[in-house]
Amino acid sequence: MPDRHILLHAFTMNTVGHVSPGLWTHPRDHSTEYRHLRHWTGLARLCERGLFDGVFLADVLGLYDVHRGGPETALARATQVPANDPLLVIPAMAAVTEHLGFGVTVNLSHEPPYLLARRFSTLDHLTEGRIGWNIVTGYLASAARALGQPALRAHDERYDLAEEYMEVAYRLWEESWEEGAVLRDRARTLYADPARVHAIRHQGAHFSVEAIHLCEPSPQRTPVLYQAGTSSAGRRFAGRHAECVFVSGPTVEVIAPRVAALREAAAAAGRAPEDLRILSSLTAIVAATRAEAEDRYAECLRHRSLEGALALMSGWTGLDFGALDPEARVEQVETDAIRTALENITRADPARSWTVREVAEFTAIGGNGPVLVGDAPAVADQLLDWVDRTGVDGLNLASAVMPETLEGVVEFLVPELQRRGRYKTRYAPGTLRRKLFGRDRLAPPHPAAAFRRG
């Protein structure tokens, strides 16, 4: 559908160096201000001015310590460390916006579902229904050790755990409180009808839970469900549970088959293609003229950290790039980290073979996604070609220089896309789910809907 409106999310993290290692040294970059609320409220206002659908907040537990066998490079180059909790900035961002959504990454491997369900219900109330959860199972062994586990669970085992985790979370969000259980009857001094509030009882391989959900039903009940895994296990999980899926890769030849496979996984789970919104990562450096955009990109290249990029890729893939010759061709190996991150540069595109040096140079600006550079018409041409040829519904836009990169998108690219009829000119009302799917609550055949009472 080449005439559809594309979705845009700002892709960022509560850290110094997200997916452009070294760019914090750029004189116009403000990434080091991540410690201050004004940084986040300013970003939220900017994104709402650009009619962005949401801010996608990445997160990771543990340090990137695969590169050269330790965390030294990540610490020295600020490769996603230090990193603060992403959940805590959302209420401040919601307070200065009316429509902007928030997709936030939270790892389910290290936290009981009872606690996570409460936090997301709280955020759904405070944002008035604008919260989404990016479901991840983790990929760093350092996180497992930090949380008292002997080792990272095997890749597919983490998805087995996630399946059971989601059932418990759905039951807390959807089953515990019936529709109409909350009365707020001042005359009778009756807040809730106890007969319509229920304890869930779950006994499974990983969790044993008997609990009443602590929160009354929020605008969406279950947050909008994001997911970012496109391995075979990840696709099956996304087909059953995800509403929005984040994919990353360097070329159309890598992304397009993954998009098709995700839609097939949704169909296999009995869901319609429109039940899935797929977003890919991309960085757009846009300015008033091509020459100015190219100058900005050249500045970014001077400030990038190739060592920081290799530390990032080593953590993502579980392969120590620091132990390889810079001119060596990268080969596929099986690890328990992010499998598709390594497949991006090995077998996903048979026409391309990558050296370690090329991996570092590509990853250093924007991570695993392409970088588009130019004035608004040129970047719009490339961006729309990418969307139409891959079949994605939208983009997670990473920053090179924060917030300058996103300011260029809002000032130049958004109006160009609007002129072409490919981007909305105003927000639809309502919750994040209503804006994306036309309804506030999950509906059948999504498994969460089966648990709802009343």
N, C-alpha and C positions, 0 to 999 in steps of 0.2 A: 504494500500500500504506500506508494511514493508520496502521496499527498497528506499523510498523517502528521499530526503535530508530534515533534520529538520531545522526549523528557530530558531535563538537565538536572543533575545533582553536582554540587561542589564536593570534591573528594579531598578530605583532609584528615588530620589526626592531632590529638592533643599532645604535640611533641615539637621539637625543634626541626628535625629533618624527616619529612614524611617519605616521599618517593622521588625527591630530587636532592640526593646527598650533596652537601657542600654549599648549596644555594643560600643557606643562612648567612654566609659571609658576604653576599651581594649587598652593596650599600643601600639599596632601596627595599630590601627584604625585611619583613617584620616578624618572621617566624619565631624569633627569640622572645616575643611578647606573648607567647602562648600561655604564660603564667598569669596573665591579667584578664579580667572579665571584659575590659574594653576591647580587647582583641576579638573576642568571640561575639560580642554584641555588634561590633562594627562589621564583622563578616556576615552575620545574620541579616543586618539591614541591607548590605550590598546584594546578597543573594535574593532577598525579597524584591528589591528594586529591579533585578533582572528576571523576576517571575520564575526563579528556579523552583523546581518541584521539591527539592530537599537538599539538605547537607548530609552527606554520607560520611560518618565518623568512623574511621578505621581504628583498630586497637590491637595490641599484641601483649601477651604476658610472657615474661622472660626476656633475656637478652640474645642478640644475634652473636653467638659465640662459636659458630661452625668455621668461619673464615680464619685461617691460620691457627685453628685450635683454641681460640679464646676470644673474650669480649673486647680486647684492647682496641681493635680497629673501630668497632661500633661506638665505643665510648669516646675515642679521640675524634671521630668524624661526625658524631651526633647522628648515627644511623638508627632512627626511631628510639633513641634513648638520650636524655631522660624523657619519660612519657607519663603524663598524668591521666587520671581517670576521665574518660570521655563523658560519662553520664552526668557528671556534676556541672558541666557547662550548659547543658540543654535548657534548664529552667530559665537561665538568664537570657539565652537566645530566643526562647519562646516569648519572654516578656516584652521584647522589643519588636516582635513580628506578629502577624495575624494569620498568615497562610502557610508559611514555610514549614515543610516537614523535616523530620530528623530520623535518619536511619543510623543506628548506633551498634557497633560491634561488641558483643559480649560472648565470652567463651563459656560454653556449657559444661566442659569437661571437669571443671574444678569448683563447682558451686551447686548446692542443692537447689532443685527447681522451686521449692517453697520460697526461698529468698529472692530468686530472680523474678518469679511471678509477681511478688509484691512490689519490687522496684519498677517493673514496667507498668503495672497498673497505676502506681503513683505518678509516673511520668505521663501516662496517657491522660490522667486527670489534669495535671498541671499544664499540659500543652493543649488541652481541650481536643484531644484526639489526633495529635499530629506526630505520634511516635511510631517508629518501626524498629524491629530487632534484626540485626544481621547475625544469623545463627552460624557460629563457627565452633569447631571442635579442637582447635589448636594445632600447631605444627612444630613448636620449639621444645626440644628435650629440656632446655634450661628452665622452662616454666614448670614442667612436671617435677623436676628436682626441687624447685623453689617451694612447691606445694606439698612436699613430702612423699612424692611418688617415686618409685625406683627407676622408672623409665616412661617415656611417652608410649601411650597405647598404640598398637598397630593401626594403620590407616583405616581399614575397613571396620575394625573393632570400634573405633571412635564413632562411626556412623551407626553401628548397632546400638551403642549407648544413647546416641542422639534420638533414635526412634522412640525409645522408652521415655527419655527425658521429655520429648514433645507431648506424649500422651499425658504425663503427669501435669505439665504446664497447661495443656488444654483443659484438663479437668478442673484445675484451680480457676482458670479464667472463665470457663464457660458453664461448668456444671455446679459449682459450689453455691452460687447465688442465682436463684431463678429470676427471670424477668418479673418485675413487679414486687420483688422482695423488699425493696427500699420504699418506705411509706413517707417518712418525714412528716408525720402527723402531729402537729403541735398540740392540737386540742386533746388528743388522747395520750400525749407524751410517748408516742410510739415511733421509734425511728425505723426499725426493720421488723418484719414478720418472721419470727424464729422458725415457723413451720415451712418457710420457703428458703431457708438457708441450710445447706447440707455439708456434712463432712465427706470429703472424698476418701476412698480407701483403695490404695494401690499396693499390690505386692508383686514385684517383678524380679528379674535377674539382677538389676542394678539399684533399684530404689524400693524402699518400703515407706509409704507415706499414709498417714491418717491425719487429715487436717481440714479445717474450714479456711478458705482463702481470707486473708486479713482485710482485703480491700473490697468495697462495694463495686459493682460493675462500672467500668469506665466507658467513655464514649465508644471505643472500638472493641472493648473486652480484650480480645487478643490483639496485640500490636500488629501492624503490617509486617509481614515476614519476609525478610531479605535472606539471601544465601549466596555463597560465593564459591562453591566447589563444583568443578566440572569434570572430575574423574568419574569413572563408571559408578562408583558408590555415591558420589556427590550428585550425579544426575538423577539417580533413582530417588534420593532424598529430596532433591528439588522438585521432582515431578509430583511427589506426594504433598509436600509442605509449603514450598516457596511461593510467594506472590511476585517478588522482584528478585532477579538473579543478576549478580555482578560477574562479568567475565573479563579477562584481560589477555591480550596477545598483540603481537607486533603487526600482523598483516590480515587482510581480508581472508586469505587462504587458511589462516589459523582459526579465525573467529566464526566464519560462516558455518562450518560443519558443527561447531559446538552449539551454536544457536539452534540449528536444525535438530540436533540430538536432544537438547533440552525440551524443545516443543514436543518431540516424540515421547519423551519420558512423561510429560504432563498428560499427553493423550493416553499413554499406557495406564496411567492412574485414574483414567476416567474424567479428566478435566479438559476444558476447552482451551484452545490456543490463546484466547483473550484473557484467560485467567493468569497468564504469566507475562510480566514485563521484564525484558532483558536489557541490561545496561552494560556498555563496555567502557573501559578506561581510555582516556585520550587527553592530551595536553594541547591547548590552542593558544599560541602566542600571537595576538592580534593587535594591530595598531592602526593609526590613521592612514599610513602609507606602507607599502611593501618594504621600502628601505628602512623605515623606523622599526618595523617588526623584525627584520633581519638583523639590525643592530642590537636589538634586545636579545635575540637568540644568541648572537655572538658573545654578548656579555655573560649569558648563562653558561655557555661552554667554558668560558675562562674561570668561572667559579665552581664548576662541578667537581665532585670528588670521585674519581674512578675507584679508589680503594673503598670508599664508602659504598659505592654501587655494588662492588663485589661482595662486601660483607652482607648487604641486603640480599643479593641473589643466593649467597651461600646459605643464609638462614631459610629463605623460601624453599630452596631445593633440597637441602640436606647434603649438598656436595661442596666440599671445600675448594672454592675457586682459587684461593691463595696458594694452594699446593700445586697448581697447574701452570705450565708454561704459557705466557700471554698469547703466543701464537698457536697453541694447541687447539684442535677442533674439539668441541664439547660433545661427549657421548652420553647416551641415555643410560641411567642406572635407576634401579628401584629403591626408593627411600620411603620413610613414613612422614615426610614433610609434604609440601604442596606439589603433587605430582604434575599438574598441568603447567606449573611454572617452569619445570625443566623440559617438558614436552614442547613448550613454546619455541625452544632453541635447539631441539634435537629432531623430533620426528613429526611434529604437527604440520610443518610445511616442507615436503620432500625436496622442493626446489631450492631450499636455503640451508647452508651449513655455516655455523657460527664458530669463530674463535673466541677465546676468553677475552681478548682485548675488545672485540666487537660487542660482546655481551656487556662489558663494563660501559662502553661508550653509549650504547643504546639505553641501558637501564638508568644512567645517571640523570637523565631529564625525564621525569614523569613515570618512571618504573617500567612496567611491561607494555605500555600502550604507545601508539604512534604520537608524534609531535607534528602539529600543523603550524606553519609560520606564514604570515602575510597580512594583507589588508582584509577587510571584512568580506568583499566579494570572493576573493581567492580562497580564503579559509572556509567560507560557506560552501563553495563548490566541492572542496575536498571532504568536508564533514558530511555533507548530504550524500555524496558518493559512497562514503564509508557506511553510513546508516543503511542506505538502500541496498548495497551489495552484501552486507553482512546479515541483514534482517533484524538488527537490534532495534529496540524501541526507544533507546536514548543513550545518554552518555554520563559517565562519572568523570567530571573535568578536574584533573589534577592541576596544581599550581607549580610553576617553576619559581617565580618571585611572588611572595605572598604580601599583600593581596593584589599586586599589580597585574598578574596574569588574569585573575578573575575580573578585575576592573575593565581590562580590555575586552573581555567577552561581553560584559554587561553594556559597555559603552558603544561598541562597534558591531559585534557579532549578532547579539540578540536582535537589534533593529533590522539587520540584514535578513535574518531568518524570518522575522515577522513580515517583511516586505514580500518575501517569497511564499507566504502562507504556510510555513512549516513550523511555526512556533506560536504559542498562544499570546493573545494581547491582554488577557486579564485572567485572574485566578477564578476557578469554580469555587463555590462556597463549600463549607463542610470539612469533615475530617480528612486526614491523609488518604485513607482507604476510599472515601467517597470521591475525592479528586481523581484518584487513579483508576477506580473500578466502578464508581457509581453507587456504592453502598457503604454503610458504616461497619457492618459486621461480616465475618466470614460466612459463606453460604455453602450448602451442599454442591458438589460432592467433597468439598474439603473436609478432612477428617475432624477438624476442630468442631465443625458445626454439629456433628453427631452427638456431642456431649452436652449440648445446651438444653436446659430444662425450661419449661414454661413458654 
